[in-house]
Amino acid sequence: MLPPLEQIPAEIAAVADYERFAQERIAPGAWAYLNGGAGDEWTMAENVAAFARQPLRARVLRSMQGASTRINLLGCDLAAPILMAPTAFQTLAHPDGELASVLAAGATETCMVVSTQASIPLEDIAAAAHGPLWFQLYIQPDREFTERLVRRAEAAGYRALVVTVDAPVNGVRNVEARASFALPPNVRAVNLDGMRLPPPGDAGALLFGTPLLESAPDWADLDWLRKITRLPIVLKGIVDPDDARAALDAGADGLIVSNHGGRVLDGVPAAIDLLPGVADAVAGRVPVLMDGGVRRGIDVLRALALGADAVLVGRPFVHALATAGALGVAHAIRVLRAELELAMALTGCVNVAAIDRGVLI
């Protein structure tokens, strides 16, 4: 494997260009884990392809005086409606892992969502931060341990909890689900150290009836979480309008339309195709974000036009991290922002609030 680069190659002009450089710097098993999808990977491919089915409406002679991409999201002032999605085990991509990513986030005024399965302790990441952090939470079978995780995030200064709800059996066995991959000895989910695992259960059981599924979270757990934390709760993995309405009834402070990057259930439509239904159901009552397939600044514009308040980006930032560490991630963020600014200028949108479905044909 090649070492990380110390400067950005001239041939990297878009975030997708990082993929080739990253693959040369990540071990084959880790590459398959980080970049794989569920089933036949149809959903994973659709996440990217579906953006091209949303053509843009160019406009001319619009005043762009005072143009800006800045937003305020749940009290966090951000340079652009682009966040760093929670991605596990970032030391698989670069020795500095999440510490490099959080450095890039601070340098670009970007919110990083730190994974429960980070390979660096959540407190160490927060200590290195120079901007707002959110903490992604899997509600574990060990609810007492889950509460301790929440308390740690609060004490470290995280500004919101992002509760992943679309992978009820992935919170503990995310890695084991990809049978061909095992974490190297120096990489582990350090924030889960000391957690009690559920008993193995019946050796003949597949999934139904296993202790892991029996202890999977439900709506009652969201009510429990709401009672034990003062932090805003954002539910990640909402793709159905009925679930969106149920989430609002349960007190969610925000939603993320996400199919988990196509890593959980194959056959689910692209996140961008699911976004309008959820956004319409929410009707502006709480922020709606989306992740899955964002590769260009014009994709950010499309998502905002269809009802998102912001997007999250995952794999491309990991590729940038593997290629050139914090410098690569910061560069990738700036590339997306530059593309977004150009797209806004050419569609006549002076700020994020001006982006609506009229941007699309």
Secondary structure, 3 states (H helix, E strand, C coil): CCCCCCCCCCCCCCHHHHHHHHHCCCCHHHHHHHHCCCCCCHHHHHHHHHHHHCCECCCCCCCCCCCCCCEEECCEEECCCEEECCCCCHHHCCCCCHHHHHHHHHHCCCCEEECCCCCCCHHHHHHCCCCCEEEEECCCCCHHHHHHHHHHHHHHCCCCEEEECCCCCHHHHCCCCCCCCCCCCCCCCHHHCCCCCCCCCCCCCCCCCCHHHHCCCCHHHHHHHHHHCCCCEEEECCCCHHHHHHHHHCCCCEEEECCHHHCCCCCCCCHHHHHHHHHHHHCCCCCEEEECCCCCHHHHHHHHHCCCCEEEECHHHHHHHHHHHHHHHHHHHHHHHHHHHHHHHHHCCCCHHHCCHHHEC
